[in-house]
């Protein structure tokens, strides 16, 4: 992959305006209805990143806290961050219910309010991939991890179900101009270039998360009502556009559903990534 893919666009995006729009998107609906179903991804990522007791762990773009809880269950000292306060409130309630000691803090992944090398591990499950300025987000994660520490990510791939869903939604409601696709974070060559020479090792494993719902119409109802990006997309379309998007999503689900007509199980590929930062403790 050419380094041109990481160069600033000819017309630099207004990242502040884009982030305001993103915050409104992720504040809409109720992400936790979908997010809590993804908990197994956080558990697998904590294992892949080898999170250990007493390590200092930062979860960025944490949403409702799947990686946060996974790390805290391993007796790590966890700080959970997101730029949507309502999502952190959901994570806080989950941690309280389990009696887990977690520090929650509103923070933008592209401008983390933490000292250099302050954490042993940084995690993100389907979170940092949505930052508009990819190189800046990567630099911030690298900055706050100690030499020899790890960055663990779970990112939807462009070829998987959610990657294709985003592409379908984008055909109906175009994303901001000149902003790179979140799905690039699911490409191993892109990540290797993004983290660059500071990454002593980048290990990638393609995994699948199975979306399990009653039917295609049930999936549509949940994602239309609760998942911010699709919730906002449907709200932005007229009646014909909504019908077209609904047909497109239903067709994609029918293509990928492995459960037959009586239920819905759709495997969605994601990239599990562990970046080992160069240097020693």
C-alpha positions as CSV (number, residue, x, y, z in Angstrom):
1,X,0.0,0.0,0.0
2,X,1.4,3.4,-0.9
3,X,2.1,6.0,1.7
4,X,-0.2,8.2,-0.3
5,X,-3.1,6.5,1.4
6,X,-2.1,8.2,4.7
7,X,-1.5,11.6,3.2
8,X,-3.8,14.5,4.1
9,X,-6.6,14.9,1.6
10,X,-6.2,17.7,-0.9
11,X,-9.1,19.4,0.8
12,X,-8.6,19.0,4.5
13,X,-11.8,17.9,6.3
14,X,-13.3,20.0,9.1
15,X,-12.6,17.3,11.7
16,X,-14.2,19.4,14.5
17,X,-17.5,19.6,12.6
18,X,-17.3,15.9,11.7
19,X,-16.8,14.9,15.3
20,X,-19.8,16.9,16.4
21,X,-21.8,15.0,13.8
22,X,-20.4,11.7,15.0
23,X,-21.2,12.5,18.6
24,X,-24.8,13.2,17.7
25,X,-24.9,10.0,15.7
26,X,-23.6,7.8,18.5
27,X,-25.8,9.6,21.1
28,X,-28.9,8.7,19.0
29,X,-30.8,5.5,19.5
30,X,-29.3,3.3,22.2
31,X,-26.0,1.7,21.2
32,X,-26.0,-0.6,24.3
33,X,-28.8,-2.7,22.8
34,X,-26.4,-3.7,20.1
35,X,-23.1,-3.2,22.0
36,X,-23.8,-5.6,24.8
37,X,-24.2,-8.4,22.4
38,X,-20.5,-7.9,21.3
39,X,-19.1,-8.6,24.8
40,X,-17.3,-11.8,23.6
41,X,-15.2,-9.7,21.3
42,X,-13.9,-7.7,24.3
43,X,-13.1,-10.9,26.2
44,X,-11.2,-12.4,23.2
45,X,-9.3,-9.1,22.7
46,X,-8.2,-9.0,26.4
47,X,-6.8,-12.5,26.0
48,X,-5.1,-11.7,22.7
49,X,-3.5,-8.6,24.3
50,X,-2.5,-10.7,27.3
51,X,-4.0,-8.3,29.8
52,X,-2.7,-9.0,33.3
53,X,-3.6,-8.2,36.8
54,X,-2.4,-4.7,38.0
55,X,-1.5,-3.5,34.5
56,X,-2.7,0.0,33.6
57,X,-5.2,-0.4,30.8
58,X,-6.9,2.3,28.7
59,X,-10.0,1.6,26.7
60,X,-10.5,4.3,24.0
61,X,-13.7,5.0,22.2
62,X,-15.0,2.5,24.8
63,X,-18.7,2.8,24.1
64,X,-20.6,0.9,26.7
65,X,-17.4,-0.8,27.9
66,X,-17.0,-4.3,26.5
67,X,-13.2,-4.2,26.5
68,X,-13.3,-2.1,29.7
69,X,-15.2,-4.9,31.6
70,X,-13.0,-7.6,30.1
71,X,-9.8,-6.0,31.4
72,X,-11.3,-5.2,34.8
73,X,-12.4,-8.8,35.1
74,X,-8.7,-9.6,34.8
75,X,-7.9,-7.3,37.7
76,X,-6.3,-4.7,35.6
77,X,-6.4,-1.0,36.6
78,X,-8.7,0.3,33.9
79,X,-9.5,3.8,32.6
80,X,-12.5,3.8,30.2
81,X,-12.9,6.7,27.8
82,X,-15.3,7.9,25.2
83,X,-16.4,11.3,23.8
84,X,-20.1,10.4,24.3
85,X,-20.9,10.8,28.0
86,X,-24.1,8.8,27.8
87,X,-22.2,5.8,26.6
88,X,-19.8,6.0,29.5
89,X,-22.8,6.2,31.8
90,X,-23.9,2.8,30.5
91,X,-20.4,1.3,31.0
92,X,-20.3,2.8,34.5
93,X,-23.6,1.1,35.4
94,X,-22.4,-2.3,34.0
95,X,-19.1,-2.0,36.0
96,X,-21.1,-1.1,39.2
97,X,-23.4,-4.1,38.7
98,X,-20.4,-6.4,38.7
99,X,-18.5,-4.6,41.5
100,X,-15.6,-3.7,39.2
101,X,-13.4,-0.7,40.0
102,X,-13.0,1.3,36.8
103,X,-12.2,5.0,36.2
104,X,-14.4,6.6,33.6
105,X,-13.4,9.8,31.8
106,X,-14.8,11.7,28.8
107,X,-12.0,11.9,26.3
108,X,-11.4,12.2,22.6
109,X,-9.1,9.5,21.2
110,X,-7.4,12.0,19.0
111,X,-6.5,14.2,22.0
112,X,-6.1,11.9,25.0
113,X,-5.6,13.8,28.3
114,X,-3.0,11.4,29.6
115,X,0.8,11.5,30.0
116,X,3.2,9.9,27.7
117,X,3.8,6.2,28.4
118,X,1.2,6.1,31.1
119,X,-0.4,2.8,30.2
120,X,0.7,-0.8,29.7
121,X,-2.1,-1.6,27.3
122,X,-4.6,0.4,25.1
123,X,-7.7,-1.4,23.9
124,X,-10.5,-0.6,21.6
125,X,-13.4,-2.7,20.2
126,X,-15.1,-1.3,17.2
127,X,-14.4,2.2,18.5
128,X,-11.2,3.9,17.4
129,X,-11.9,2.9,13.8
130,X,-14.6,5.6,13.7
131,X,-12.2,8.4,14.5
132,X,-12.1,10.8,11.5
133,X,-8.3,11.5,11.6
134,X,-6.8,8.0,11.5
135,X,-3.1,9.0,11.8
136,X,-3.7,11.3,14.7
137,X,-5.6,8.6,16.6
138,X,-2.8,6.1,16.0
139,X,-0.2,8.6,17.2
140,X,-2.2,9.2,20.4
141,X,-2.5,5.5,21.2
142,X,1.2,5.0,20.6
143,X,2.1,8.1,22.7
144,X,0.2,6.9,25.9
145,X,1.5,3.3,25.8
146,X,4.9,2.6,27.5
147,X,7.7,1.2,25.4
148,X,7.2,-2.6,25.2
149,X,3.4,-2.2,25.8
150,X,0.5,-3.4,23.6
151,X,-2.3,-1.9,21.7
152,X,-5.2,-4.3,21.1
153,X,-7.9,-3.5,18.5
154,X,-11.0,-5.2,17.1
155,X,-12.0,-3.6,13.8
156,X,-14.6,-4.6,11.2
157,X,-13.1,-5.6,7.9
158,X,-14.1,-4.0,4.6
159,X,-15.1,-7.4,3.2
160,X,-17.2,-8.6,6.2
161,X,-20.9,-8.1,6.9
162,X,-20.6,-4.8,8.8
163,X,-18.0,-3.4,6.3
164,X,-20.5,-4.2,3.5
165,X,-23.3,-2.7,5.6
166,X,-21.4,0.5,6.0
167,X,-20.8,0.6,2.2
168,X,-24.5,0.1,1.6
169,X,-25.5,2.8,4.0
170,X,-22.9,5.2,2.5
171,X,-24.4,4.7,-1.0
172,X,-27.7,6.0,0.4
173,X,-26.3,8.7,2.8
174,X,-22.8,9.7,1.7
175,X,-20.2,10.2,4.5
176,X,-18.3,13.5,4.8
177,X,-16.1,14.2,1.8
178,X,-12.4,13.4,2.0
179,X,-12.7,11.4,5.2
180,X,-11.2,7.9,5.0
181,X,-13.4,4.9,5.6
182,X,-13.5,3.4,9.1
183,X,-13.2,0.0,7.5
184,X,-9.6,0.7,6.5
185,X,-8.8,-0.1,10.1
186,X,-9.8,-3.7,9.2
187,X,-7.0,-3.9,6.6
188,X,-3.7,-5.3,7.8
189,X,-1.4,-3.4,5.3
190,X,-3.1,-0.2,6.2
191,X,-2.6,-0.7,9.9
192,X,1.1,-1.6,9.4
193,X,1.6,1.7,7.6
194,X,-0.6,3.6,10.1
195,X,1.5,2.5,13.2
196,X,4.7,2.6,11.3
197,X,8.2,2.2,12.8
198,X,7.0,2.6,16.4
199,X,5.3,-0.8,16.1
200,X,7.9,-3.5,16.9
201,X,5.3,-6.2,15.9
202,X,1.8,-6.1,14.4
203,X,-0.2,-9.4,14.8
204,X,-3.5,-9.7,13.0
205,X,-6.1,-12.5,13.1
206,X,-9.3,-12.6,11.2
207,X,-12.2,-13.5,13.4
208,X,-16.0,-13.7,13.1
209,X,-18.7,-12.4,15.4
210,X,-22.1,-14.0,14.8
211,X,-25.0,-11.6,14.8
212,X,-27.9,-13.6,16.2
213,X,-31.4,-12.3,15.7
214,X,-34.9,-13.7,15.1
215,X,-35.0,-12.7,11.5
216,X,-33.9,-10.1,9.0
217,X,-36.8,-7.9,10.0
218,X,-35.8,-8.2,13.6
219,X,-32.2,-7.2,12.8
220,X,-33.5,-4.2,10.8
221,X,-35.8,-3.1,13.6
222,X,-33.0,-3.2,16.2
223,X,-30.4,-1.5,14.0
224,X,-32.9,1.0,12.7
225,X,-34.1,2.0,16.2
226,X,-30.9,1.7,18.3
227,X,-27.6,1.6,16.3
228,X,-26.6,5.2,15.7
229,X,-25.3,5.1,12.1
230,X,-28.2,3.2,10.7
231,X,-30.7,5.1,12.9
232,X,-29.4,8.4,11.5
233,X,-29.3,7.1,8.0
234,X,-32.9,6.0,8.0
235,X,-33.9,9.3,9.6
236,X,-32.1,11.3,6.8
237,X,-33.9,9.5,3.9
238,X,-37.3,10.1,2.4
239,X,-39.8,7.2,2.1
240,X,-38.4,5.9,-1.2
241,X,-34.8,6.0,0.2
242,X,-35.8,4.2,3.3
243,X,-37.5,1.5,1.3
244,X,-34.4,1.1,-0.9
245,X,-32.0,0.9,2.1
246,X,-34.2,-1.6,3.8
247,X,-34.3,-3.8,0.6
248,X,-30.5,-3.5,0.4
249,X,-29.9,-4.5,4.0
250,X,-32.4,-7.4,3.8
251,X,-30.8,-8.7,0.6
252,X,-27.3,-8.6,2.3
253,X,-28.6,-10.4,5.3
254,X,-30.3,-13.1,3.2
255,X,-27.1,-13.6,1.3
256,X,-25.0,-14.1,4.5
257,X,-27.5,-15.8,6.8
258,X,-26.3,-19.3,7.7
259,X,-29.3,-20.2,9.9
260,X,-31.9,-20.9,7.2
261,X,-35.4,-19.4,7.1
262,X,-36.3,-20.1,10.8
263,X,-33.7,-17.7,12.4
264,X,-30.8,-15.4,11.7
265,X,-27.1,-16.0,12.2
266,X,-24.8,-13.7,10.2
267,X,-21.1,-14.1,10.6
268,X,-19.3,-10.7,10.5
269,X,-15.6,-10.7,9.9
270,X,-13.4,-8.5,12.0
271,X,-9.6,-8.1,12.4
272,X,-8.2,-8.7,15.9
273,X,-5.0,-6.7,16.1
274,X,-2.2,-6.6,18.7
275,X,0.5,-4.0,18.2
276,X,3.6,-4.4,20.3
277,X,5.2,-1.0,20.8
278,X,8.9,-0.7,20.3
279,X,11.4,-0.3,23.1
280,X,11.6,-1.8,26.6
281,X,10.2,-1.0,30.0
